[in-house]
Amino acid sequence: MQRKILTLVDDKNRVLGRIELEPLSTKMEEVQVKHVCPSCGSEVKKIEGVKPDYYICQGTCKKEFSSWRDLKKVTENNEEIKKAELENPGVFVVKIMSNDEFTTRLDDPEEIWGMKELDELTKKNIRSLLIASSTLNQVIVLKGNDTFEERIILLLISPNKTVIAYVLKPDNLYVKNRVVKIKLSEITPEEIEEAKAFIQLLPKATKEDFEVKDFRTITIKKKKKKEELELVWT
């Protein structure tokens, strides 16, 4: 979703405000890249139309390549960009950071995942981490490698109490956009009372508010009754 402007109204269509939405971050500008001959580093030329498209080296070796995937990818300074497998994929170190420290970090997710059922040891430790997160002013950070890319993951509890793995965009690849924050520690008792009175004027959200009635529903198969899928920790 790119930048959008929303008008907020109540159920009587009275305007409560207008908000502008934009992505939490923007990807940093990237340098120009090019594909060169992997043998001599010279530029290549794409030959089209004579036979299936191919590439031919414009340097001394004159080698031919059937696909751009066979070429070497480099920056404008001839630094090779090589997608190499990382060590120990799937092994993540658990770390902690105070909420106050984390406020300077980028919290824009690349992906959000849920967890499958866990063994008893993992369940016990994850529960302890989430208790620390919710009661001890701590952010739980998992840092490790996927097959080709490093990942930064936060362990969080969603508003409906789902345990989620919040995969962050890296601080050194994205720039924070200027968006609104709020300091809940500075809220006064008067503001709380005002908020209580304000929400009494609003309609209750129902389960229908979490469904849509647009064109996307046309191709969706009707749900069959399933067993309860939630795995509740007590």
Secondary structure, 3 states (H helix, E strand, C coil): CCCEEEEEECCCCCEEEEEEECCCEEECCCCCEEEECCCCCCEEEEECCCCCCEEEECCCCCCEECCHHHCEEEECCCCECCCCCCCCECCEEEEEEEHHHHCCCCCCEEEEEECCCCCHHHHHHHHHHHHHHHHCCEEEEEEEECCCCEEEEEEEECCCCCEEEEEECCCCCEEECCCCCCCHHHCCHHHHHHHHHHHCCCCCCCHHHHCCCCHHHCCCCCCCCCCCCCCCCC
